[in-house]
């Protein structure tokens, strides 16, 4: 990605608006987000009353009708574990170009297998309570945050607005790349010195891209501050870095179990005047800062 393209995306994220010719989508206010949550809840309840399936009941129905394979959950879990294992292997074999090439291919195959496994579900998911409710929620927000030539814009067919908004949502890999660029690094390292990271609008929340940008910026800070900080070429490879993060997580869990075992074997400590048992709590590790997300379903409808 060229430097000017990086700068354009970063400035777009900092602005928080989605702009296409004379159409602008602005961030929703807290009141609008609250009302949108009500829209979701009401729509979800209506769908249940109409006898539509939830995502969970859809999976059960698909299993009962052999649309999903027997052992679907076990296969899915196994593929996810395989992907994580391959990421760890990438880090362990980071000095071998031939091994990296083979592992990258294996990783691609595992991801393709996982995508093929859940593909049948994606063909039915548009009829679930969650999908319909989420769609109505998004349309409600877009109807109240989309402007054309400075005036609120509400066309009869909102599909092109939905597409515009969806296309503005950057992938995790793109967000991570932007967080590592010199342009964003200079902004991030100088935050707090008389300027805002993002455009400040009254009573508005961070956008999805902004939240993800903050999350990954903090993650990279924690990585760079780690005593076991990997080399730059590892940090720049998302899968290899994920492997390092998984390895670090395993180490922390192992150390925590060992501490718990030692504490269990130690004699309890009591105060002199009271029979109160003192226990010890470990601080939560700040490296585990992964997001989940809101508004991440793919929406595709022609009208409300």
Residue, then its C-alpha position, 0 to 999 in steps of 0.5 A: x500500500x502506497x504512503x498516500x493510500x495509508x494516509x488517506x485511510x488513517x485520516x478517514x478513520x480519524x475523521x470517523x465519517x464515511x464519504x462518497x461524493x455528496x453522501x456522508x455517514x456520520x457517527x451515531x450519537x449515544x441516544x441513537x445507539x440506545x434507540x437502535x438497541x431497542x430496535x434490535x430487541x423489538x425485531x428479535x422478539x417479533x421474529x421469535x413470535x413469527x416462529x423464525x429460528x435463532x442461529x443456535x436453533x438453525x444449527x440444530x435444524x441443519x444437523x438434524x437434516x444432515x445439511x451440516x456434517x455429523x460431528x460438526x462441532x468437533x470438526x470445527x473445534x479441531x480446525x480452529x485448534x489446528x489453525x492456532x497450532x500452525x500459527x505457533x509452528x510459524x513462530x517456532x520455525x521463523x528462521x526457516x524460509x522453507x518451513x514457513x512456506x509449507x506452514x503458510x500453505x497448511x494454514x491456508x488449507x485449514x482456513x479453507x476447510x473451516x470456511x467450507x465447513x460453515x458455508x452451508x450455514x451462511x446460506x441460511x443465516x439471513x433468515x435467523x432472528x439475529x440477522x434480521x434484527x441486526x439488519x434492522x438495527x443497522x438500517x435504523x442507524x444509517x437512516x439517522x446518520x446518512x446525509x446527502x448535500x448536508x440534508x438527512x438522506x432516506x432513499x426508498x432503497x437503502x442497499x447502496x448505503x449499506x454497501x457503502x457503510x460495510x465497505x468502510x469497515x476495514x479488515x483486522x489485517x488492514x487495521x493491524x497494518x495501519x497500526x504499524x505504519x510510520x504515519x500512525x505511529x507518529x500520531x499514536x506516540x504523540x497522543x495527548x500533546x494538544x490534539x485528539x486522536x479522533x474527531x470529537x463530536x458531541x455525544x458520539x461513540x467511537x466508530x468500529x474502525x476507531x475502536x479496533x485501531x485503539x485496541x491493536x495500538x495498545x496490543x502492539x504497545x504491550x508487545x513492544x514493552x514485553x521482555x520477550x518482544x519478538x523481532x520486527x519481522x515477526x511483528x509484521x507477520x500477523x500469523x506469526x505474531x499470533x503464534x507468539x501471542x498464543x505461546x505467551x498466553x500458554x506460558x502465563x496460564x502454566x505459570x498461573x497454575x504453578x502459582x496456584x499449586x504452590x499457594x494451595x500447598x502453603x498454610x493459610x495466613x490469618x490476622x492475629x485478631x480476626x479469623x479472616x482468611x487472606x487470599x491472593x489475586x493475580x492482576x489480569x494480564x493486559x496483553x489479552x486485548x482482543x475485540x469482538x464485535x459489534x456490527x460484524x455480520x454481513x448484511x445483504x438486503x435490497x430494502x427494509 
